[in-house]
Every structure is written in structure tokens, then in C-alpha cells.
Amino acid sequence: MTAAPQPELAGLSCYTGSLAGYLDGEPVDAAELLANSIRLAVRIDLPEGALAFSHHRFPLNRLPNGDQLHYAAEADPQRALAAITAELSRHGRVIVVVDNAELPWSPSYGVGPSAPHWLLLSTREEDKWHVVDPFSGLLPAGEQHPFTGWLSTESLLAALAPRDWAPEQLRRNELAFGLPVPVAGSGLTWLGRVQATRQAEDPLPGNWLTGCDQVLPFLIGHLERRLAESGPLLDDLWAAAQHHVFRHRWLGERAGVLGDLAGAARHESAAQAWASLPKALRFAVESASRGRPRATLVRTTLNHLLALETPPAPAYHAVSHHTPISTRDPEGPAMPTRTLYDWFLNSATQHPDNTAIEVSTQSLTYAELRAAVERLSGAMVEVLGRTPTRVGLLTSRSLAGYVGYLAAQRLGAACVPLNSAAPAVRNLTITTEAELDLTLVDDTSGDGLAEYRRDCGIALLDLTGDRVRELTSPSREYKETEVVPRGAEDVAYIIFTSGTTGKPKGVPTTQSNVDAFLAEVIERYTLLPTSRVSQTFEMSFDGSIVEIFGTWGSGGALCVAQHGDVFTPVKFVKAKQLTHWMSVPSLISFATRLRALAPGSMPTLTGSMFGGEALTMEQAEAWSAAAPSTRILNCYGPTETTVTVTGYEVPLDGSQQETSNRTIPIGDVYPHMESVLLDANLRPVDDGELCVRGPQRFPGYLDPAENAGRFVSFDGVQGELFTGGAPLTEKHWYRTGDRVRREHGTLVHLGRIDEQVKVRGNRVELGEIESVLRRHPAIAEVVVLTIRGADGEIDLYAVYTGGKVSDAEFAGLVEGLPTYMHPRGYHHREEIPLTTVGKVDRKLLTDQFVAVAR
């Protein structure tokens, strides 16, 4: 026996290498055929989370003369040898399926484990058989090298003897040609050559993801969830890596011949990256089995491959949504910042026929939505007389609002969503503060529309009544407009949050902020072109960004829930066949109280993301029971850090450890962000205020005066409060105001450091409510308390001193605030307790209030 390296075929799996040897006798360039066939596809709908891989884009069992290869089997060894000998006589070669642990040149010989292996037979001379095995690779028992030599009939029969292959091994054999070819019944197995039959119309039955842009992001999420159980998957991923190494080296060689040295270098870089994949994954899986998961290693390795496999961006700067930005992946090439419109336009270009949005009775494909956006862009320019810079959206869950958001982004304008349920005076204040030059209104603009029309003082794009039909059924031509390019630091949108001064506080988010966020969460949430995603948040709440643009950035369908749908999630999930749900956790409690969350009632959900307020263990358990196939991710992040900045996946096996406050952890800060916990003296602690910085941190408030006290510089030992006397830079950390502690190895949110709270997912500064109530001349002091009701929801109560005030007078005071900021009750006291240092003792006051209420 002698080793016989096969340089041209080095790196191929055993079946592809043997097939290449078989094709040497055919009028075809085997290496070129195989290189052009290679692609990555994975089936994701098999039981118990199993996967199947297909490595070829067309059926390789089809031969140039019209014949095809198919599996044959024979239980009787002598008849099997006779059939194989006859095949050799007719065609001069035959591929057999053997057990690798029975091959004398294999490191697994005699020690196992058993694994199916393809072997090329080229000659029989009496009692010995000439074999060619081009396979090379690292097996559990050691390294195997290519081999050519002779096997005795006894050794061949021992290797051919039937085995009870594992399900994943059988799947590999069936998909060896790129499409399912059923393995013959039990017995000694080989590949026979017969006249071709008609090919099935659907060569890949089932739910398949195809191409690196779909498969690699899915694998990131799959491996992060199941890393410790991924041992059987390593063989498939090794085969994928070997095929792509071969493909890139073949393409690189051809590029070099043509004088394209840059192309040759790119292919060599990709080949090296694929070659490193098996080693990185094996290390991560083995580490996970020892209780030390290396999810970051998996993510970094696969993201790097995505960057190398992603084609260059089109002229409008849209790139594949899976390409990591340079700040996330220092090994990858530097990529331009994608604007919100780029994220949408890339999907509209790649998936024009996919459903983009379903709202009420209307449904638009990406091509149709893009056309509507282009028409509305022209309408905006016509109404204003120029390109807008900041566009208000006074709408609620309407098609006009979504098209308007995209049209504004297309024209390079910043979007400022207005809450149609808020009083007109609040929206008028925001209009002035944000310096809007155009606001879009429609039939969902709310009761304050008339007052807003009268007092806003800016141009209005009126889509009320039948005018909205112009979006999808145009009766006239609009002026054509070009896409306005935007830079990384240009503002994408402005969200107004509650402020301590009694007026809303503007939080601008840049294109680079939201690009870094979407690049993280689209992969983290496994959003794909096949996804159907709920839209439950109003646009004036920044949680809507991940729903809307996470979906449009991945080519999925955005399914808009109307107000009634939000409170009956099961009905909505079933009606829309949703794969992903996003909302505040309080909807779980609401549905539970209505007994509308039966076990197993949402089987289509594969991903459920909650944020905006604490997710309790009881809520997570109820949702998991209703959606047994879903991943539940608890997300956290202030608006100032672009929607969410941490994530935690609830274990599906019920092994979640109880936290000190029985809420689900918020998880670790995203890997491209930095975080630190600081105490009141701005020194690092294990239980303190969470401070963050990085590409998702906003550039500072719309009113620079608001920045003072909200940022801190930190040298690793001592922090220094930002006072506004010097420029705010990217090195400053944003103070979230949230108290966080690490428990059981992950972060747990313990509440607000200041007096800001979340009420039904809406951020509320208690100080804003108090400042409004203090306007009454009879009130001396007022404190707004947060009391958790029996249903787990936060309720607001006001306690005050001074003269008594009637309920009607209180109603008049708060009428300018959103409804969720109205206290449920107003309670008069003679005095309010203070701490020893003279501050309001909120804890004692709350305890006293609860004791009286009981």
C-alpha cells in the first residue's frame, strides 16, 4: 500500500473526491464541474432541531452521456461482489460505500467510530481490488491521508458489511449528489450506472435555506443555542468548509491564470477562512461540553466568512444585511455605513416578490412597496417645494405611515414619529423642538389633528380619506426624485422621551448607530427572508425600529397588529402564521388574565423578543408553554443606546436560575459595545449604574443642555461627570440610570437609579408628572409612586401635601400628558417622610402607601 496524494482533489470530502475520480473517464473537466456546483444549503424543518446539508447546486449523479448513478444494494456478499465486478467490467470504475473504521489506512481502523465512506474501485485482479481514496482530513482518531493501493476481497467485504448508520449519516448519503437520492435497502452498497430517469421538479423537498447569506446567519443562531449538542453537526460543517476551500482555490487559480492577482488574493483569503472553520467550531463545541461555551468565537468566525462571501455592494451603497460592519469584525473588510433606506433597498433588490408588509387588508411586495415609496417621495417634494430635512409622522399603524417613513429616509430626511394618542400640545412642542419642516397626516392621526393643523405652522402632507389610495393605485404622475445619500453621522430618526423638566427630550439616532444595531440583531434574532414578524410597537416608541427595519433588512414580511390585535396575541399569530413576535412583556400578563394563552396555541413561533420593561419568570413560563418551539429573548436598552444593547435567551429546558427579583436576566452587553457598572461616586462596582459606549451610543440630546450629568468619562479606576463644559466625544460613557447586578454570570436589571420607570412599555420620568402637578397653587409637595398591582403591572399614584385638590382639577393638570402618565389616584397627606439627609424617603412612603391600601 502506498500513499498517493491527489493535489487537484485535495480537500474534498470522500464522496466528492471519489466522484471526481469517477468522472475522470468522462468528457468533462471534473474539477471545474465540482467547483461550479458547490454551494451551501441546509434543511431546517427536521424533527428535534436536526439539520440536513446539501453541498451542490445541481445533481452530480447525472453523467454527460445521459446516464445517472444510483444506489444499489445486495444482502448476499457473493452476489454483491459479482454485481460490482460486472460494473467494473462495463465502466472501468465503481464507487462503493464502506465503513471508514474498516479501512487499514484509516486512523479509525479497529478503534472506530464507524462512519460511512465512499471509495473508488478501479480494478479487480483475482482476490484483490485496486482502490483510490482521495480523502484527507482530521478524524477523532487522528489524521487521514489520501491513499491508493490494493485491498483483499476479505478486507473489502469487511468494509462493505452493512452498518446501522445514524440518521445524520444516512442523510449525508442521500444528499451526496446535491439532491435526495434514496439509499438502497440493507446490504452491501455501491453506486450503479443506469439510464437516466426524469428528474423530480422539486429536488430539495422541505424547508431549505440556500446560499451563504441565508445559511451562515442561521448557523450563528443555531450554534449559539445548541453549541454543547453540536457534535454530530461538525462533520457536515467540516464537509461544507472543505468544499468551499476547494472552490475558492480553484477559482483563485483561474483568476491568477487570467492575470487577476487581486481576485486570486481574495479567493485565497476566503479559502484560508473556510479552512479555519472546522478547528474553531470543534474547539467551541468541546469547550461548551465542558461548560465554557465560546459563542463569540462561533459568531466571529462565521461573520468573517459572511464578509468574504458577500458580493460587492451596488452603487447605491446597499450591501447584504449579513455583512458585519468594521467595528464589529476587525478581521473583515471595512464596510460603508448602511442607511435605513439601504437596508430596505437591498432586500427590495434581492427579494422583490417577497411580501414586505401586511397592514389591515393591504399587502405589498417589496417591489410594490418600493414603488409606493418613490411616489410618496415625489409627493413630499411637491408639497414642501424642496427636499425635506426632518419629517414628522402623525400616524398609527397605517400603510401611509410606513411608506412615509421610507420616503423620508429615501430623501435623506430624519424621521420624527409623533404619538397620535398624545394631546396635540405635546406633538406641537415636539414639532417645534425637532424643527420639523413637513408632517404626514392621515385618518389615524387622532383627535388632536384639527388643533395640530391649526397651530403647527409647517407644511402638511395630507393623506386622509381617499388620498392614501395614491400610494398603491396612482391616478397621476409624481415628480421623480433621486435617492439622497446620507453619511454615517447623519440623523436617521429622533425619538422623544419623557423629561424631568416637564417637556419631551429629543434623542437623535444616527445612521451608523442604527446600522450597528441592525447588523447585530438581525443575526441574533435569526431574521430571514422567510420570516413573518409582528409589529406591535407604535413608531413613537423606538422598539418599532427592530420590528420594522429588522424585518425589512432581512427580506421578511412585516405583519402590523392593529390595537385590538395586540391584546389577543394568539389570534393574531395564528391568523398571520407568524414566525417572530416582538412586544412588551405586559401583553403576556394581559393575555393570561383573559385566558387567551393556552399551552401549545402558537406552534409557528420560532422567535419571541420582549423588551421595554422587566420580563418576569412567570411571564416567560406562560409564553414558552403557549409557543413551545420559540426562542425567548429578553432585551434591554435605553433609547439613547439605539433600541437594545443587551440580550438574554431563556433556556428552553426550564433550567433558568431564579434571580434576586424573579425577573429574567437582561444578558450581556453586545460584543461590539463596552459597559461598566459605577457606584454613586463613579467607581467600578459589581452592583451599580450601567454605563455604556460604542457604535450604538447616540451623539447627545437634541438640546445639548440635557447632556450635562448624563455622560461620564472613565479611566478604569475613577469616573468624572460630564458637565457640558467640554465637547462630548465617543469616548464618553452614557449613564443609563439603571441599576444592574451580575447574578449567575449574567446581568440582572434591578430598577432605576433615578426616578424614571417603564409603564406598559413606555418610559416615564416621574419628575415630569410631579412638575405638572406642582403647578397647582394649593400643592406644597408631590411625589409620584410606582406600585406593582396584583397582575404584575406598574401603576402610578400621586401623594401630595398642602391644600386638598379635587379630582377634576387633577384631570385638568395632566390632560397634556399621555394617558399612560396619568396617576390612577391622588392621595393627600399631612407630610411626606424624609431620609436622614433630607431627601424624600420613597421606599418608606411606598411601604406606608401599600400598607394603607391593603
Secondary structure, DSSP 8 states (H G I E B T S, - for coil): -B----GGGTT--HHHHHHHHHHTTSSS-HHHHHHHHEEEEEE--SGGG--EEEEESS-TTB-TTSEEEEEEEESSHHHHHHHHHHHHHHHS-EEEEEEGGG-TTSTTTTT----EEEEEEEEEETTEEEEEE---EEETTEEE--EEEEEEHHHHHHHHS-----HHHHHHHHTTTSS-----SSSEEEEEEEE-----S-SS-S-EEESHHHHHHHHHHHHHHHGGG-TTHHHHHHHHHHHHHHHHHHHHHHHHHTT-HHHHHHHHHHHHHHHHHHHHHHHHHHHHHTT---HHHHHHHHHHHHHHHS----TT----TT---TTT-TTS-------HHHHHHHHHHH-TTSEEEEETTEEEEHHHHHHHHHHHHHHHHHHHSS--SEEEEE-SS-HHHHHHHHHHHHTT-EEEE--TTS-HHHHHHHHHHHT-SEEEE-TTS-TTHHHHHHH--SEEEE--GGGGGGGTS-SS-----------TTSEEEEEEE--TTSS-EEEEEEHHHHHHHHHHHHHHTT--TT-EEEE-S-TTSTHHHHHHHHHHTTT-EEEE--HHHHT-HHHHHHHHT-SEEEE-THHHHHHHHTT---TTS-TT--EEEE-SS--BHHHHHHHHHHSTT-EEEEEE--GGGSS-SEEEE--TTS-----TTSB----EE-TTSEEEEE-TTS-B-SEEEEEEESTTS-S--SSGGGGTTTEEEE-SS-EEE--SSS---TTSEEEEEEEEEEETTEEEEEEESSSEEEETTEEEEHHHHHHHHTTSTTEEEEEEEEEE-TTS-EEEEEEEEES---HHHHHHHHTTS-GGGS-SEEEE-S---B-TTSSB-HHHHHHHHHHHH-
